[in-house]
Amino acid sequence: MEFFELIENRQSIRVFQARAVEEVKLQTILQAANSAPSAGNFQAYEIFVVRRQEQRDILTRATFGQNFIAEAPVLLLFCMNPARCTYDGPALFALQDTTIACTFAMLAIQAAGLATCWIGAFSPENIAKTMSLPQGLTPVAILPVGYSAETPERTTRRSLNDLVHEI
């Protein structure tokens, strides 16, 4: 798929087929995330692959009842890891690294013929505790990954005249 077509066709999907994600596709997505730019090349993030239903249910409860999350066959939990960064203000760089890697994964999911929806509504502390994450990691985003079972209406975007400002 051509890059700009891929961006144009990407949508947030919240209904998934009960179909497994092929391991080769998952590895390609993870490699795309690993290829993302990184401040100082510190790669100050970690990615957790969540497949077990019990863990997906825990994440669903931690995301204020976004029940569709548990229906995706795979969840990718992106966590920032400021300890990997030696720059001043490591949390900012770790947050940037994490969100860039997550965005690369999101685009790779689309390119692989799969679907996702960026999940950011949750309590990071609750997820860290209930998922028994290593100390110092902060959850930033969750990507449910699977085959789409819906075709939602296109959402509108702000016009460039409203969005872009020259200074």
N, C-alpha and C positions, 0 to 999 in steps of 0.2 A: 504494500500500500504506500502510495506517495505521502511524504511527510505532512504536507498541509491538508491533504484529504483525511489523513489519520486524525489530525487535530480537530478538523471540522466535524468528523463523524463521532468523536468521543462523547459519550453521555454518561451521567451517573445512573447506574443500574442497581435496582434494589430487589429484583426477583431473579432467582437463579434456577437453572435446570438441575435435576438430581443426576448430574453427570460428572464423573471425575475429571480433574485437570491432569493432563498427561505430564509425566515427570519431565520430559524433555522441554515442554513449554515452560514449566515452572523454573527450571534451571536457566533457561534463556532470559526469563524475566528477572531473576536474581542477578544474573550476569550484567544485565542492563543497569540495574540499580548500582552494582559495584563499579560500573564505568562512569558514574556521575562525577562531575567536578567536585572538588573538595578543597576547602581552605587549607593551605599548606600541605595538602595531601594527607592530612591526619585521619581522614575517614572516620570522623568522630560520631559514629552511629553503629547500631546493631540491628539486625533484622531477625525476627523470630517467625518461623513457619508454624502455623497452628492448624492441625488437621483433625485432632481428636474431638469428637462431638462434645465431650464434657468441658473441654477448654473453650470451645466456641460458645457454649452456653454461658460460661463464666464471663466471657467478653461481652456477650449480648447484655447480660445484667449490668455490667459496668458501663455500658454505653446508653444508659437511661432507657432501656427497653427497645432498642432498634432491632427488633426480632429477626429481620431479614438477614442479619449478619450470621446467625447460626445456620442459615440455610445454604450459604456458600460453602463449597467443599474445602476451600483453603482460605485462611486468613493470613495476611502478612502484617505483623506488628512491628512498626518502625520506632526505635527508641534512640534518643540522643545519648551520647556517652562523652560528656565533657572531659573526662579524665584522659582521653586520647589526644586532646589538643593542648599544646603548650603556649599558645598565644595568650596575651592578656584578654580577659573576657571570654573564656573558653565556652561558656554556655551559649553565647550568641553564635559563634562559629559552629558549634555542634548542632544547634537548631537549624542553621542554614544548610549544613551538610545533610542532615536527616531529611529535610523537606525536598532538597534537590534529588536525593536518591529515591525518595518516594515518588516524586514526579516522573523520574525516568522509568520506574517500575510501572506506574500508571499508563504511560504511553506504550511501554512494551506489552502490557496486558492487552491493550487495544490492538496493537500490531499482530499479536498472536491469535486474534479472533476470539478473545475472551472479554469479560466485562468486569467492572469494578465501580466502586463509589468511595470517595475519600471520606473516611470517618474521623472526625476530630472532636465530636461531642462526647466527652467522657471525663472522668476524674483520673488524671495520671497516677495519683497516689493509690487510688483504689485498684487500678489495674496492676501497678507494680507489686502491690501486696498480694492480691488474689492470684496472680500468675507466678508469684515467687521469683520475680526478676532479681538479678544480681544488684547489689547495692550500687548506687550512683547512676543507674540508668533511668531515664524519664521517657515514658511513652509519649509519642508526638502524633502518630497517625496509625490508622488501621485500614488496610485495603482488603475487603472481601474479594476473592477471585473465583470466577466460575463462568459458565456459559449463560448468556442472557436468556431469560424466559419472558422478556417484555420488550416493548418498543415504546418508550415514553415520548410524549410530545417534546419537541425541541424547546429549550428555554431561550429567552431573549437575552441579549448582551447589551451592555451600555454602548453607546456610539463612541467612536474614537474622539469625536469633538468634546464629549463629556468626560472622557477618561484621560486623555493625553493633554498635558500642559507644557508649554514651552517657557523656560525661564532664562 
